[in-house]
Amino acid sequence: MKTIYGIAGKLYRIVRPVRASHYLAFIRRHGCVGCRSWNRHVDAMHTGSRGMGQKASDFDALPGCRKCHRELHEMGAWGFQDKHKIEFATLIPQFQELYRIDFEERYQELVAGQEAA
């Protein structure tokens, strides 16, 4: 007999966020998605969901200057997107595709590692 707890245990398994320093370095090479500045220092802004004491996956990062990065944390994701007229759900796959084109081998390694986890 299957219990609800047994099914829930399979549904709510722990998913570890991807850590990819090479991808973050790639993100930092681009201009800020908020103010579109190329003149300021650019950070990798983690935009995905996060848990207590845990960052989102590195694949959810977008380039942002320090001012916009701070603004993202202060306003939250929805407020930041509304203010700057951008959509994270559109930008993230575009940056991932650019990375895949530039670094096909590394991209495949990251995807394989994510599937194995």
Long-range contacts (C-beta under 8 A, 24 or more apart in sequence): 15-117, 16-117, 17-48, 17-54, 17-55, 17-56, 17-57, 17-58, 18-57, 18-58, 18-59, 18-110, 18-113, 18-114, 19-58, 20-58, 20-59, 20-110, 21-58, 22-103, 22-106, 23-58, 23-59, 23-61, 23-99, 23-110, 24-58, 24-61, 26-98, 26-99, 26-102, 26-103, 27-61, 27-62, 27-63, 27-95, 28-63, 29-63, 30-63, 30-95, 31-63, 32-63, 32-64, 32-65, 32-68, 33-62, 33-63, 33-64, 33-68, 33-84, 33-86, 33-91, 34-64, 34-65, 34-67, 34-68, 34-71, 34-72, 34-80, 34-84, 34-86, 35-65, 35-67, 35-68, 35-84, 37-65, 40-65, 40-66, 40-67, 41-65, 41-66, 43-69, 45-69, 45-72, 47-72, 47-77, 47-88, 47-92, 59-92, 59-96, 59-110, 60-88, 60-92, 62-88, 62-91, 62-92, 62-95, 63-95
